[in-house]
Amino acid sequence: MVVTRGSILGTEVRRVEDPALLTGAGTYVGNAAPAGTLRAVFVRSSVAHARVAGIDTTAARHVPGVVGVWTAADLALPAHHGLFVLNAECPRPPLAGDRVRFVGEAVAVVAATSLAAAEDAAALVEVDYQPLAAVVDPEEALAPGAPLQFEHLGSNRAAAVDTGGADPLEGAVRVVRLRMVSPRLAVAPLEGDAILAVPGDDVGGEGDGAAAHDLTVWVSTQMPHGFADALCRVLGLDRSRLRVVAPHVGGGFGAKAGLMHEHTAVVALARRLRRPVLWTQDRSDNMTAMPHGRGQVQYVELGFDGDLRLTGMRARVVADSGAYAGFGGALALGPTRMMAQGVYRLPRLRFQAVAALTNTTPMGAFRGAGRPEAAQMLERAMDVAAAELGVDPVDLRRRNLLAPGDFPFTTTTGVVYDSGDYAAALDRALEMADYDALRAEQARRRREGGPRQLGIGVSTYVEITAGGDSGEYASLEVGGDGRATLGVGTSAHGQGHATAFAMIVADRLGVAVEDVTVVESDTAAVPRGAGTGGSRSLQLGGAAAAHAADQVWQQARRLAAELLEASEDDLTAAEGGVAVAGVPTKALSWGRLSQETQRRGGALEWAGDVAQAGPTFPFGAHVAVVEVDLETGRGVPVRHVAVDDCGSIVNPLLVAGQQHGGVAQGMAQALWEQVVFDTEGNPLTTTFADYGIPSAAEFPFFEVANTVTPSPRNPLGAKGIGESGTIGATPAVHNAVVDALAHLGVRHVDMPLTPANVWRAVEAARAGAEDARWREPPPVFEDLPEAGEAPPAAPDI
């Protein structure tokens, strides 16, 4: 018997991915190696900037178990840019040749029969470095006379942009100015970069069996198809003979979105030796060699009229590109610029940005990729403005928020927001936090004058998701057993794709979630796809899955109408099949329909690409409550309220999980995390003993909720949620800590708000030192190219 059922969408369904992870049945790159696999270890530069006069590998080659040691001259691999080309004149070689530009840059690679042998050999490689002057600070790198990374450029300016226009502050009654630093962060996923290259036919896994492959690559990546395309482009491989598999991935956060230079070398070795080669990044390598995130110095000026409404904004940003001109330096010029207006009505905006080359680890993406930097800059400046203008920070925001009737809204940077109700999210967050009661408690503590003061921070934000492309691939087939197999071009690394996509198909076809198998992350099983990044997966991959299910449903309905002798309009998807509405006994199961389709020489299936009209713009409001000990400077987060709007919600459990993870990383940026180099370019934060990554014990319980403002740009009404928590949390926590110190005269403290940094600010205020108000930005902004000459916006990661 087939019975009708209600929609499963919008309900909490436990993740189908978790049993394999919880029981240890999940497969990662590191445990996928076949017998006879060689282990690769890279020899890395110990100096930040030097000419390489010679490399002696003699002793290393004699270590038992070592198969070989290779330098740049030995492998002769082409230089390339990885995920994104910010400046084509600054390509990075997979192995450094005659020059190294940061500590941790690979100069040679060892292959051995065991990891221990490879590590022993790597330690014996002797490199003759001729040190050169190094520059670490991005503003110093742009100053006249700074050591050049690429002499032919004539400066350390990798790229720049200027939106141009008249002075946006002209006519303002009040102007608020602030210089702030968004510190460099380590992405620090649980699993570092990892790759296993296996020469031979269809090795390690289950492809579709349609073709043999000369090379199978298992790699911890967010974008298997993009990885395959880039690898073939760099090494000249035949794309049809390459298979790329991304098994379980232990965290990506944007840093695993492209072809890393070590990947190129490992694949080249496997092809040369005709043996499997495995490289897994240890923590020290991960902290120094995996691209870092954030890293901007921001100068922002806000103009207000007599009614405290924004009249204009000028932003000047120095972005740290690191040692090469790849993805990271582009973030200020792309997403940060695009989202600089935030949630406010802003008549005029001028945005200028310069990406600076430094002798540090190259910069890349980290959860939010340019959008957190925009929100941090604007929301911190709004709090400073509220303090200087003598108004509550919530009131100042309310006066300037865009209204629901403004959408779709075109910003001053040309971005078109799809939909929003920013005041609703703010109201909900304030209600949940009981904002008035918090202010009353803060006032009580200030009156009593105790050492533990309360800070309350608010942020409102909007971000862009699925901004780098407009579509995704999906295929769906219902087999003779009635089970559905969905192939999709996204690639999960913890988000819950299999659960969400199965729910969508189950809802459309009326089958059980457990009867839907989701296939992704294997180029032999799914022919194409853009992978996962930029919070794109549900709105694009999910929409493609929904469309595929709708197409299969139309096929099934036509066949069922014929077999049941009923009108197509009278048929409905039901539990396990297709039924005549109101007559559940008159039905056909999906298995029967599939078998009949096969008997007629066809298949109950559909495959294709589904496009989206443009990006979507999630938004939200956060309230952070932090208790600061004025005697020690230690800030302890005691509450965090996050109200995020990601459009229509398929599974609230998955959404809450993304909110929790995002808030944790955003809070960590504000309070604890920062990559530090000394003046010679030596990294000082290479382990978790040095780098302030928090554990669960440091966090309060997160209070998360949602408003729902559907997007008109996809049939699900969905927007992204994977990065929203990160974007809203950092400025809220930052504002909270400074708010706890405001009655002492502290105006601003740069992140991270460690006890030492906060204590120094408190002591300076108590000593009567004037808080730094403003300093003029460096002169590099005086001759920038107009916006039309800007490099392309960074891709969707």
N, C-alpha and C positions, 0 to 999 in steps of 0.2 A: 504494500500500500504506500502511496506517495502522499505526503501531507504538506500543506503550505506552511510557511514560516515567516517570521518578521526579520527585519534587517539586523545583521550582526555588527554593522558599522557603528562606531561610537561607543562600543562596549569594551570592557577590560578583558582581553584574552591573553592568557599567559604565553610567553614567548616559546615558540616551538624549537628555537635554536638551543635553549638552555640545557636540556638533558645531556647532549653530547659534550658540552663544555663542563658541566658539573661532574660528569662521570669520567672525564679524561679521555673520551673517545674522539675529541676534536683533533684535527691534524694541522700542525703548523709547519712552516718551511723547515725548521730545524730538525724535525723528526720524520721528514719525508724522504731522507736520502737512501738510495739503494746501496747494496753492498759494493765495496770498492770505490766509494766516493772519496775524493780528495778534499782536504780542508784548506781554505784560502785564508791568509792573514796579510793585512796591509802594513807596510812600513810607512810611518807617518812622520811628517816634519816636526822637529822639536823646536824650530825657530819660526817666528812670525813672518820674516821677510829676509830672503837671502838668495844669492846665486848658488846654484848647485855645481860645484867644480868637479865632482866625481862621486861615483857610488861603487863601493867595493863589496861584492857579494860572495867572495871566495869562501870565507868561513861558513857562511850560511848554507852554501851548497853542499857542504860536507856533513851536515847534520843528518844522522840516520833517519830515513823516512822522507827526506825532502826530495821532491821530484824536480823542482826548479825554482829559480828566482828570476823575476823579470822586472826591468825598468821601462821607462817610457820609450827608450831607444829600441829595446827588444820587441815590444808589442806594436809600436808604431800605430797607435790608435788615434783616430781623429778627435780633435777638441770639439766640444758641443756645449749647448746651453742648458740642457735639462728640460724642464717643463716649459720655460718661457724665455724669450729673447728680449731683454731690456736694452742691451746695446750689443750689436753684432760684432763690434770690434774688441770685445772682452770675453772670448770663449774660454772655457775651462777644460784643460786636458784631463782624461781619466787618471793618468799618472803625471805628476809634475815633471817637466823636462829640465830646462836649465835654470828654473826659478821657482821658488815656493813663495806663497803669499799669505799663508796663515798656519798657525800651529794646528796640526792634525791633517794637513793636506797629504794625500797619498803620494809617495815617491817610488815605491816598489811594491810588488806583491809576491808572496811565497805560496807555493802549493806543496802539501805534504800528505802523507798517508794518515796522519793524526793531527788533531788540533794542537796537542802539546809540542809535537815536532815543528809545526809551522810557527808557533809562537817563539820557540827557542831560536829558530833560524832567523826570524824577523828581528830579534834582539841583537843578532850578530851582524846585521847589515850595517856597514859604516858609510855614512854620507859626509862628504866634505862640503860644509856650508861656508860661504863667504857672506857674512851678515850685511844687511842693508838697513837703513833707518826705517823704522816702522811707525805707522800712525793708527791709533785705535779709535779716537773720538771722531765721530763723523763731521762735526763742525770744524775741528782742527784739520781734518783731511781736506776741507774746501778752502782753507786759508792759503794765501800766497806762500810759496816756499815749502809746502808740505811734501813729504816723500811721495813720489808718484807710483801708482800700481801698474799703469800702462803708459809708458812715456809718450807713445804716439798720440794719446788723447790730449796731452798738454795740460791736463788737470785731473783731479779725482772725481769729476762730475760724470757720473754714468749716464744720467738722463735728467730732464727737468720738464716742468709744465707750468704755465701761467694762464689762468682763465681770462685774464685781461679785464678791461673795463675801467670805468671811472672809480674814483675813490669811494669805496662803499661806506665810509664813515662820515662823509661830508653831510653836514646838517644835523648830526646827532647832538642831542642835548648832553648826554653823558656817554663816555667811552670807558669800557672796562678792558684791561689788558692783563694777559697772563702768559708766562712761559712755563711749559711743563715738559716732563720727560715720560715717554712711554718706554719702559726699560726692555732690554733684550731678554727674551725668555728661551729656555730649552723646552722643546716639545716633550721629550722624555716619555715616550710610550713604554708600556711594559715590555713589549717586544721591539727591539731595535730593527734596523734594516736587515733583511735576510734574503738570500737568493740561492737557489739550487738550479744549476744548468746541467741538463742531462742530454747528451747527444744520442740519437737513435730514434727508432720509430715508436711513437705513442707510449712513452715511458711514464709510469707513475700516475695512474688515475684512469678515469673513464671518459673518453671522448665520444663523439658520435659515430666513430668507426668509418667515416666516409673517406678519410685520407690518412696516410702515414705522414709523420712529421720527422724532419731531420733533427729537430731540436725541441725539447720540452723544457720550459723554464717555470719553476715554482718560485713565486716571489711574493713578499709581503708588500702588497700595493693596494691602492684604492682604485686604480684604473687599469685593469688588465689589457684591454684593447688599446688604450692610449700608450701603455708601456710597450706593447708589441709593435705598434706603428713606429714609435721612436727608436726602438732597438733596431728594427729593420732599416730605418733611414740612416742611422749612424754607422751600422756595420755592413750595410748593403745586403741584407738577408732577403730571401724570398719569403714574403709574408704568408703565402699558402703552405709553406713547409715549417712554419713555426707555431708552436702551441704554448700559450701562457696560462698558467693556473695560479689563482690567488686562493690559497686554502684559508683556514681561520687566520685572522690578522689581529695581533695583539695591540691594537690602537694605531690609528693613522693620524688624525687631527690635522690633516693637510700636508704633513711632512712626507707622506708616502704617495704623493700624487703624480710623480713623474719618474723618469729614468735617471737614477743616480749614477754618478760617474764610476763608482765601484761596481755597479751592475754590469756596465760595459766591459770592464776588465775581466770579471768572472766569466762572462759568456765567451769572451775571446779566448780565455784559457781553456775552457771546456771544449771548444771547437778545435783548438790547436792540439790538445792532448788526446782528444777523442775519449775522454773519461768524464764522469760526473764530477762537478766541483761545487762545493758548498761554502758560502760565506755567511756567518751570522755576526752581527755587530755586538760587541760587549759594551758595558755601560760607559766605560771611559771613552771609547770610540764614539759612542752615541752622543755623548755630551759635547764632544769637540768637532765631530764631523757631520752629524745630521744637521741640516739647515735650522737655524734659530728663527724665532718669530718676534713680531713687534719691532722695537728699536726705532723710535722716532723722537725728535726734538720738535716741539710744537709751539709756535708763537701765535696766539689768537687774540683778536680784538673784537669786541662786541659794541655796537652803537645802539643807544636807546633814545626814544623820544620822551616828552614830559609825562606820558602815561605809562611809562615803563614797557613800551612795546619795541621790539627789535626794529631797527632801521637799516642795519647792515652788519656784515661780518667780514673781517679780513683774516685769513689764515696763511701762515708761512711755515712750511714743514721741511725739516731736514731728515731724510730717511737714510738709515744705515743699510747699505747694500751688501756689506761684507766684502770679501776679497774678489768677488766676480759679479758681473752685471746680469744676474738671473732674476728669478721670480720675486724674491723678497723686496728688492728695491722698487719694484713696480707697484707695490701695494699702496704707497702714499699717492702715487700719480694716478692710480686707478680707483679702487674702492674707497679709499679715504676721501679722495676728492669728490667722488660721486655722491657720497653719503654725508658730506659735511653740513648740509642744511638741517639734517635731523628731522624732528617732529614739529618744527616751528615755522610760522609764517615769517619769511625772511626776504625782504624786497631786493636786497643787493648782497652779492657775495663775490669776493675775489679770493681765489685759492692759488697759491704758489707752492711748488714742491721741488726739491732737489734730492736726487739719490746719490749718496757719496760712497766711493770705494774706500774701504779700510782694510787693514791687515788683521782681519778677524774671520771667523767662520762665516761662510756665505749665508745670507738671510733667505728665508722661505716663508711658507704659509704656516700659520698656527690658528687653530679654531676661531674662525671669524675673518681672518685674512684681510686686514685693512679696515673692516667695519668696526671692530672694537676700538681701534685707534680714533676713528671719527667720533664715535659716541663719547669716548673718554674726553677728548678735547672739548667738545661742545658742552657736555653735561658738567664737567668740572668748572668750565668758564661760567656757566649759568649760576652755579652755587657761589662763586666768587662775586659775580654781579649782584646776586641777591644780598650778600653781606654788605657790599659797598653802597647799594641803593637803599638799604634799610628795609627790606621786604622779606617776607617768608619765602624760602625757595620754592615751595609748592605754589604760592600765589603768583610768583614771577612766571613759572611755567604755564599755569592756567591762562594767563593773559596772552600768551604767545602761541599756544597750541593750534595746529590746524584743526578744523572742524569736520565732522563726517560729510557735510555737504560740499566740501572742497574737492572730493575725489571723483574721478581720477585727477591727480594733481601733478603738474609739471614743476619741478624744482628749478632753482636758478642754475643748476648744473646740467639741466636737460633730462633728468631722470623722471619717469612718469610713475608715481605711486599708484598702485591699483585700487586699494581700498584701505580704510582705517577709521578707527574711533579711539583716538589717543586718550581723550578725557575719560572714557569708560574704564580703560585699563588703569589709569592713575587713580580714579575714584575707588576701584575695587582694591587696589593695593593699600591705599590709605585706610580703607575700612578694615581690612584684614589686620593691619598692623596696629589699629587704634592710634592713629597719628597724634591726636590731641592729647591722649593720655600719656604718650611717650614724651611729648613736649613738656607736659606738666611734671613728669618725673625728672626730666633733665633740669628744669628750673629748680626743683627742690634740691637736687644734688649740688647745683651751683650755689644756692643760698647757704647750704651747710658747709661747703668748701672742702669736702673730703677729697682724698687722692683719686678715687675711682669715679671718673666722670663719664656721662653717657653721651654718645654721639648718634645722631639720626641722619642718615643719608638717603636722598631720593634721586632716582634717575628715570628719565623717560627716553625711549629710543625707538628708532625704526632701522631696519636693515634690509639688504637686498639678498634674495636667494634665487638660485637657478639663473644667475646673471650672465653666465658665459656661453650659454647655448639655449636652444629652444625645443629640444625633442629627445626622445629615447626609443629604443627598440624593445619590442616584446613579441613573444610567440606563445600560443596556447594550443594544446591538443588534449582532447578527451579520448582516453583509450577504451578498449573493449571491456575493461573491468570497471568502467565508470569513474576512474580516477583522472584528475586533470594534472597536466604538467605544464608549468609556466616557465618560460625562459625569458630573462630580462637582462638588459645591458648594464644595469647598475652593478655594484660590487660591494657587498656588506662587509663591515668590519666592526660589528657590535651594535648596529642601530636597530635590528629587528626586522629587516626586510622580509624575511621568509614569513614571518607572522603577519605583517601588514598586507603584503601582497596576496597571501593566501586568503586573508579575510575579504579582500576586495573581490577576488575570483569566486569565493564561496558565496558571497552575497549576491553576485550577479547570476550565478548558475544554480544556486540552491543546493550546493553540496556541502559536506562537512569540511571544516578547515583542515582536518587531518587527511582528507582525501585530495589535497592540493599539494603537489611537490613543486618547489621553487628551485630553479636551476640558474645560477649566475656565476661569474668569476672564473669562467673557463672558455677560452676563445675557440676551443674545439666543439663546445656544446652550444655556445651562443655566438652567432656570426659577427656581431658588432655591438657597440655600446659605448657610452661616454663615461661609464664608471660612476663613482660616488665622490662628491665634493660640493661645497657651496650650498649644503642643505637642499639638494635638488631631487633626492631620490623619490619621495612620495609624490610630489607634484608632477614629476616627469615619468619616472618608472611606474609609479602607481597609476597614473593616468593612462599610460600605455597598457598596463595590465587590465585596467577597466575596459579600455577600448577593445582589446583582444577578446575579453570575456563577452562583451556585447556582440561582437561579430560572430563568435561561436554560438552564442544564444540565438542570433537571427537564423543561422544555418539550421540549428536544431529545431527551432520553432517551425520553419518551413517544412522540414521532414516530418515532425510530429503532427502538424496539421493534416498532412497527406495520410499518414498512417492511422490517425485517430478520426479522420473524416470530420475535422472541426475547423473553424475559422482561426486563422493566426491570431486575430485580435482577442480571441477567447482563451488563449493559452498563457500560462504563467509559470515562471520558474518555481519549483517546489522542492521539498526535501528529497534529494536524490534523483530528480528528473524534471520532466515537463508534464504539466497537468492542465486539464480544462478547468478554468476558474469556476469554483463552486461545485465541481464534480471531482473530488480528489481521487476517486476510484478509477476515473478515466484518465490514465497517465501512462507515460513511458519512462523507464529509467535511462540515465545517461549511458550506461553500458549497452543497453539495447539500441539506443540511437546511434552510438558509435559503431556497433557491429553492423547495423544496417547500412550505414554510410560506407563502411569498408567493403561490404558485399557489393555495393554499387560502384566500387572502384575508386572511392574517394577517402577522405579523412575529415573528421570533425576537428578542424584546426584553422588557425589564422596566424599570420606573422607579418610584421611591418613596423613602421616608425610612426610615432605620434608626436606632433609638434605642439608647442605652447606659444601663445601670442607674444609673450614677453616675460620678464622676471616678475616675481612677487615680492611683497614687502611686509614681512612680519614686524610686529611691534610689541611694546609692552612697557611696564613700569615696575621698578623694584624699590623696596624700602629695606635698608640695612640698619641694624642697630648694633653698635660696637661699644664695649666698655673699655676705656683707656685708663691705665694706671699712670698718673702724672709723675710719680716718683721713679718709675722704671721705663716708661714709654711703651709698655706692652699693651697692644690692643687685642681684645678678645671678642670675636663676633658672637653675639648672644642671640640674635634673631636675623632671619633673612626672609623677606616676603617677595615672591616673584610672581607677577601676573603677566603671562606672555600670550600673545594672540598669534596663532599659526593657522588661522582660517579654520576650515572644517577639520574635525579630529576623527581619525579612523579608529585609533586605539589609545585611550587616555593613559594606559599604563606605560606605553612606549613614550608618549609625550612627556610624562612626568619623569621618566628615566633620563631623557635628554635634558630636561630642565635641571635636574639634580647635578648631572655631570658638568653642564655648562656653568652653573653657578659656582661649583667647586673650583673650576679652573679660573673663572673670573675673579673670585675672591682671593685665590692664591696669588694672582698677579698683583692685586692691590697690596697685600699684606706681606708676602714672603719671598716671592721668586724674583731672581735677577741673575743673569749671566754676567760675570765680572772678568775683565782682563786687567793685567797690570799695564804700565805705560809701554812696556816692550812687546806687548801682544801675547803674553803668556796667560792662558786661561787659569783662573783661580777657582772655578766651580766645576770640577770634572767628575765629581761623585755625588751621591746623595748625602754624604757627610758634609759637603761644602755647599751644595745647592739646596735652597729652602723649599723643597717640594713637601707639601703637607700630607698627612695621613687623615683618615676619617675622624680621628680623635680631636683634630683641630677645628672641626666644623660644628656649627649648631644644627639642629634639625631644620631642614629647608621647608618653608611653607609655600607651596606652589599652587597656582590656580590658573585659569584661562578665561579670557573672553573669546568670543567666536565671531570673527568678521570674515565671511567667505571671500575668497578671491574669485573674480570673474574670469580669470585667465586659464583655468583648467576645469574639467567637469567635476572633479572632486571638491572644488572650492578650497583646496589645500595650499598652505604656504609652508616654508621650511621651519624647523624647530631645533635642528641640531646645534646651532651656534647662538641662539637667542640668549640663553642664560649667561654665556660668556660676555656678551655685549652689554647686557643690562647690569650685571653684578659688579663689574670693576668700578665704574664711576659711583655707584651707590655706596659701596664700601669705602672708597676713597673719600667721598663727601662726608661719610659718617665719622671717620677718624678725625678729619680736620674740624668738623663740627664740634667734636668733643673738646677741642682746644681753642675754639673761636673766642670764648670769653676771656682768654689770656692774651688775645691780640695776634694769634697765629692765623695767617691768611692762607697759606698753602704749604704743603710738604710734598715733595716728589715721591713717587713710588720707587721701590716697595716701602711701605710704611712699617718698617721694622722697628723694634724697640729703640735701637740706637738712633735711627733717623728721627723718630718722634721725640725722644728724650732731648736731642739737641735742639729741636724746634721749641720745646717747652722751656728749656733753660735759656735760650736766646730771648724768648719773650719775657721771661721773668727778669732778665738782666736789662730789659728795656731796649734791646737791639731792634731796630726797625726791620720788619719783615720785608724781604726783597719784593718790590712791587713789579718791576719790569726791567728788562734790559733790551736794548735794540738788537734785532737779529743780525746775523752776519751779512756782509754786503753781497753775498752770492745771489740774492733775490733781485738785484737791480737790472740784470740783463738776461732774463729768461725767455725762452721761446714762447710765442703765443700758443693758445690751446690747440690751434689747428696743426701745430707742428709736434704735438705731444705723441709719445709712443702709445700703442694700443692699450686698452684697458686690460688688466690682468685676467687670465682665464678663470673659469669657474672651478674653484677647488674648495 
